[in-house]
Amino acid sequence: MDFYAPLFGYLAVVFTISSFVPQVWQSLRTRSVEDLSLWTLIIFVCSSSSWLIYGVLIIDLPIIITNAIVFTLQLALLVLKLKHNGPRQPKTKIEHAAIWVKDLEGMSEFYAKYFQATKGSKYENPAKNFSSYFLKFDHRKTRIELMHNPEYLPKLENGVKFNGMAHLAFSVGTKQRVDELTHQFKTDGYTILGEPRTTGDGYYESVVADPEGNTIEITI
């Protein structure tokens, strides 16, 4: 018994230290600590320092070694968190893709039937003879917009009308970011197709053309 007790003590040292090394290495390598809770790290540091003091007082080498190293690793994470804990830049994501369709109801039923899309409320703008549906997939994380106007379809350069992809919409998080990015596009010489505004269906957005003329919406 006297032999096994220290053995398992040192095994605990190895496993406890090893559990923290991957996270510390990942954070040091990427300089990313966004997903780490500040208060959790503070509690960890307090816990390991308390165990370290306890180990010293009772002269228990496994406890001392374990918590001295763990305290150092946790303190490194805490320093990184405090250093990089400024305001987060909102992450850009594709908000939706928009498609011009001839048969709005038929197309919305097609995506609902075969791809388990959830159809939202129909939006109608009589002044522009425009109607649309948003279809949501994957617990609302992915969306497409089906758009219809019987009097208007986008045109190719040769004047031929077509249905299909109309634009990509990117969500950038805030109105301020929409304004900043639109200004950046303008400064860099890109064509602004629509200045920042709140649309009839409640979106704050601007519209720009990418280098090959594709329409890009920038929204919250």
C-alpha positions in Angstrom: 0.0 0.0 0.0 2.9 2.4 0.8 4.2 1.8 -2.7 0.9 2.3 -4.6 -0.2 5.5 -2.8 2.7 7.7 -4.1 2.5 6.0 -7.5 -1.1 7.1 -8.0 -0.3 10.5 -6.6 2.3 11.0 -9.3 0.0 9.6 -12.0 -2.5 12.3 -10.8 0.2 14.9 -11.3 0.8 13.8 -14.9 -2.9 13.6 -15.9 -3.8 16.9 -14.2 -1.0 18.8 -15.8 -1.7 17.2 -19.2 -5.3 18.3 -19.1 -4.2 22.0 -19.1 -1.3 21.9 -21.6 -3.4 21.6 -24.8 -5.5 24.6 -24.0 -2.5 26.7 -23.0 -0.6 25.7 -26.2 -3.7 26.5 -28.4 -4.2 29.9 -26.7 -0.5 30.8 -27.0 -0.4 29.7 -30.6 -3.5 31.5 -31.8 -3.6 34.3 -29.3 -7.3 33.6 -29.1 -9.0 33.3 -25.7 -12.5 34.5 -26.6 -14.2 31.3 -25.6 -12.5 31.2 -22.2 -14.5 32.5 -19.2 -12.6 35.2 -17.3 -14.3 34.3 -14.0 -13.6 30.6 -14.5 -9.9 31.3 -15.0 -9.8 33.5 -11.9 -11.5 30.7 -9.8 -9.0 28.1 -11.3 -6.0 30.3 -10.3 -7.4 30.8 -6.8 -8.0 27.1 -6.5 -4.6 25.9 -7.7 -2.8 28.5 -5.5 -4.8 27.4 -2.5 -3.9 23.7 -3.1 -0.3 24.7 -3.6 -0.2 26.4 -0.2 -2.0 23.4 1.3 0.6 21.0 -0.2 3.5 23.1 1.2 2.0 23.2 4.7 1.5 19.4 4.8 4.7 18.8 2.8 3.0 16.7 0.2 5.2 16.5 -2.9 2.6 15.4 -5.5 0.2 18.1 -4.5 3.0 20.7 -4.5 4.3 19.7 -8.0 0.8 19.4 -9.5 -0.5 22.7 -8.3 2.7 24.6 -8.9 2.7 23.7 -12.6 -1.1 24.0 -12.9 -1.0 27.4 -11.2 1.6 28.5 -13.8 -0.4 27.3 -16.7 -3.7 28.8 -15.5 -1.9 32.1 -14.7 -0.6 32.2 -18.3 -4.2 31.7 -19.6 -5.5 34.4 -17.2 -2.8 36.9 -18.4 -3.7 36.2 -22.0 -7.4 36.6 -21.3 -6.8 40.0 -19.5 -4.5 41.1 -22.3 -6.9 40.2 -25.2 -10.2 40.9 -23.4 -11.0 44.0 -25.3 -14.2 44.7 -27.3 -14.8 41.9 -29.8 -15.0 42.6 -33.5 -18.3 41.2 -34.7 -17.7 38.2 -36.9 -18.8 38.3 -40.5 -21.1 35.6 -41.8 -23.2 34.9 -44.8 -26.7 36.0 -43.7 -28.6 34.7 -46.7 -28.6 34.2 -50.5 -31.4 35.7 -52.6 -32.9 34.1 -55.7 -35.3 35.6 -58.2 -38.2 33.2 -59.0 -41.1 33.1 -61.4 -43.4 31.0 -59.1 -42.9 32.3 -55.6 -45.4 29.9 -53.9 -44.3 26.8 -56.0 -40.6 27.4 -55.3 -41.2 28.0 -51.6 -43.1 24.7 -51.3 -40.4 22.9 -53.3 -37.7 23.9 -50.7 -40.0 23.2 -47.8 -40.9 19.7 -49.1 -37.5 18.4 -50.3 -35.1 20.3 -48.0 -37.2 20.7 -44.8 -37.1 24.5 -45.0 -39.3 26.5 -42.7 -41.1 29.2 -44.6 -41.5 32.6 -42.9 -44.2 35.2 -43.4 -44.7 36.5 -46.8 -43.4 40.0 -47.4 -45.2 42.2 -49.9 -44.5 45.7 -51.2 -47.4 46.7 -53.4 -45.7 49.9 -54.5 -42.9 47.9 -56.1 -45.0 44.9 -57.0 -42.5 42.9 -55.0 -43.0 39.8 -52.8 -40.7 37.4 -51.1 -40.2 34.6 -48.6 -37.4 33.8 -46.3 -36.8 30.1 -45.9 -34.8 28.9 -42.9 -32.7 25.8 -42.6 -30.6 24.2 -39.9 -32.4 25.8 -36.8 -32.5 29.2 -38.5 -28.7 29.5 -39.0 -28.9 29.2 -42.8 -31.4 31.1 -45.0 -32.4 31.8 -48.5 -34.7 34.6 -49.8 -37.0 33.8 -52.7 -38.0 37.0 -54.5 -40.7 37.7 -57.2 -41.7 40.7 -59.3 -43.8 39.9 -62.4 -42.7 43.1 -64.0 -39.0 43.0 -63.3 -36.3 40.5 -63.7 -32.6 41.3 -63.5 -30.8 41.5 -66.9 -27.6 40.3 -68.3 -25.3 42.7 -70.2 -26.8 41.6 -73.5 -30.3 42.4 -72.2 -31.5 38.8 -71.8 -33.8 38.4 -68.7 -33.1 35.6 -66.3 -34.1 34.0 -63.0 -31.7 32.7 -60.4 -29.1 34.1 -58.0 -29.7 37.8 -57.2 -27.2 38.6 -54.4 -25.3 37.4 -51.3 -26.0 39.1 -48.0 -23.3 39.3 -45.3 -24.1 39.9 -41.7 -21.4 42.1 -40.0 -23.0 42.5 -36.6 -23.9 46.2 -36.1 -25.2 49.3 -37.9 -21.8 51.0 -37.2 -20.0 48.1 -38.9 -22.3 48.3 -41.9 -21.5 52.1 -42.2 -17.8 51.5 -41.7 -17.5 48.8 -44.2 -19.6 50.7 -46.8 -17.3 53.7 -46.4 -14.3 51.4 -46.8 -15.6 50.0 -50.0 -16.3 53.5 -51.3 -12.8 54.6 -50.3 -11.3 51.6 -52.0 -13.0 52.5 -55.3 -15.9 49.9 -55.4 -19.3 50.8 -56.7 -21.9 51.5 -54.0 -25.3 50.3 -55.3 -27.2 51.4 -52.2 -26.2 53.6 -49.3 -26.9 52.3 -45.7 -30.6 52.5 -45.0 -33.5 50.6 -43.3 -35.5 48.7 -45.9 -39.2 48.2 -46.0 -38.9 44.8 -44.4 -36.9 46.1 -41.5 -33.3 45.4 -42.5 -30.5 47.9 -42.1 -28.3 47.4 -45.1 -26.1 48.8 -47.9 -25.5 47.3 -51.3 -22.1 47.1 -53.1 -20.8 45.5 -56.2 -17.8 43.1 -56.0 -14.9 43.3 -58.4 -16.8 41.3 -61.1 -20.1 43.2 -60.6 -21.9 40.7 -58.3 -24.4 42.3 -55.9 -23.4 42.1 -52.2 -25.7 43.2 -49.4 -24.1 44.2 -46.1 -26.5 43.9 -43.2 -26.6 43.5 -39.4 
